[in-house]
Amino acid sequence: MSIKQVLKPQLTLALLKPDICANAALPPKIKQAILNKQLQIVKETNVLWTEADAARFYAEHEGKFFYHRLCGYMTSGPFKAFILSSPNAIKDWRGLIGPTHPVRARINQPETLRALYGLTDTRNSFHGSDSDMSAKQEIEFFFPDYFKPCQS
Ligand SMILES: Nc1ncnc2c1ncn2[C@@H]1O[C@H](COP(=O)(O)OP(=O)(O)OP(=O)(O)O)[C@@H](O)[C@H]1O
């Protein structure tokens, strides 16, 4: 661990997608798994997206065969967004959720959250930022005031 990481732990954006939040028993279990992985929950919010919100967040996937399915899934009900922190938060959270495709997760990493809870390639239950840059952009998307300087 570098001195930079000790002074300023890494942040990531985590989503518990609508299928997880449709079952009230699951978010507390996932939060416990997050804490067990030594990730800190810095902020949490409940989200309900419009089609326009989904289109904005998933703009890079527009035109792909799963795009409309993905936007339909993410607007199907409320979900939760978290800012997580640890020295290697991006890797820690993506490691905990496992591969994008739940069937592959069940074969190759059966202890991961997508292996345990993921339903299909699209309804894969979780999201995690893949770089510092995407973490910053995604945190600003869900927590628009987070990086703004405090007014005093
Ligand atoms: N081949 C696919 N078939 C169906 N849905 C897909 C496919 N690839 C991605 N998706 C859906 O689009 C989302 C975003 O895709 P992306 O490639 O950014 O996935 P990821 O980075 O592995 O996962 P995430 O960004 O959600 O952590 C996925 O989480 C999944 O819901």
The ligand as an SDF file (V2000), in Angstrom:
LIG
                    3D

 31 33  0  0  0  0  0  0  0  0999 V2000
  -23.3840   -9.3860  -23.2640 N   0  0  0  0  0  0  0  0  0  0  0  0
  -24.3220   -8.8230  -22.5030 C   0  0  0  0  0  0  0  0  0  0  0  0
  -25.5840   -9.2840  -22.5470 N   0  0  0  0  0  0  0  0  0  0  0  0
  -26.5480   -8.7260  -21.7900 C   0  0  0  0  0  0  0  0  0  0  0  0
  -26.3500   -7.6890  -20.9350 N   0  0  0  0  0  0  0  0  0  0  0  0
  -25.1000   -7.2030  -20.8290 C   0  0  0  0  0  0  0  0  0  0  0  0
  -24.0160   -7.7450  -21.6130 C   0  0  0  0  0  0  0  0  0  0  0  0
  -22.8860   -7.0710  -21.3090 N   0  0  0  0  0  0  0  0  0  0  0  0
  -23.2440   -6.1470  -20.3820 C   0  0  0  0  0  0  0  0  0  0  0  0
  -24.5600   -6.2210  -20.0860 N   0  0  0  0  0  0  0  0  0  0  0  0
  -25.2960   -5.3800  -19.1240 C   0  0  0  0  0  0  0  0  0  0  0  0
  -24.8110   -4.0450  -19.2230 O   0  0  0  0  0  0  0  0  0  0  0  0
  -24.2040   -3.6460  -17.9740 C   0  0  0  0  0  0  0  0  0  0  0  0
  -23.0360   -2.7500  -18.2670 C   0  0  0  0  0  0  0  0  0  0  0  0
  -22.1110   -3.4560  -19.0540 O   0  0  0  0  0  0  0  0  0  0  0  0
  -20.5350   -3.3480  -18.7650 P   0  0  0  0  0  0  0  0  0  0  0  0
  -19.8140   -3.9580  -19.8990 O   0  0  0  0  0  0  0  0  0  0  0  0
  -20.2330   -1.9420  -18.3740 O   0  0  0  0  0  0  0  0  0  0  0  0
  -20.4830   -4.3700  -17.5400 O   0  0  0  0  0  0  0  0  0  0  0  0
  -19.4780   -4.4870  -16.3480 P   0  0  0  0  0  0  0  0  0  0  0  0
  -18.5130   -3.3560  -16.3130 O   0  0  0  0  0  0  0  0  0  0  0  0
  -18.9070   -5.8470  -16.2670 O   0  0  0  0  0  0  0  0  0  0  0  0
  -20.5380   -4.4510  -15.2500 O   0  0  0  0  0  0  0  0  0  0  0  0
  -20.9510   -3.1950  -14.4630 P   0  0  0  0  0  0  0  0  0  0  0  0
  -20.5180   -1.9920  -15.2880 O   0  0  0  0  0  0  0  0  0  0  0  0
  -22.4420   -3.2680  -14.3140 O   0  0  0  0  0  0  0  0  0  0  0  0
  -20.2000   -3.3930  -13.1870 O   0  0  0  0  0  0  0  0  0  0  0  0
  -23.8400   -4.9840  -17.3110 C   0  0  0  0  0  0  0  0  0  0  0  0
  -23.6810   -4.8690  -15.9210 O   0  0  0  0  0  0  0  0  0  0  0  0
  -25.0390   -5.8390  -17.6920 C   0  0  0  0  0  0  0  0  0  0  0  0
  -26.1780   -5.4930  -16.8970 O   0  0  0  0  0  0  0  0  0  0  0  0
  1  2  1  0
  2  3  1  0
  2  7  2  0
  3  4  2  0
  4  5  1  0
  5  6  2  0
  6  7  1  0
  6 10  1  0
  7  8  1  0
  8  9  2  0
  9 10  1  0
 10 11  1  0
 11 12  1  0
 11 30  1  0
 12 13  1  0
 13 14  1  0
 13 28  1  0
 14 15  1  0
 15 16  1  0
 16 17  2  0
 16 18  1  0
 16 19  1  0
 19 20  1  0
 20 21  2  0
 20 22  1  0
 20 23  1  0
 23 24  1  0
 24 25  2  0
 24 26  1  0
 24 27  1  0
 28 29  1  0
 28 30  1  0
 30 31  1  0
M  END
$$$$
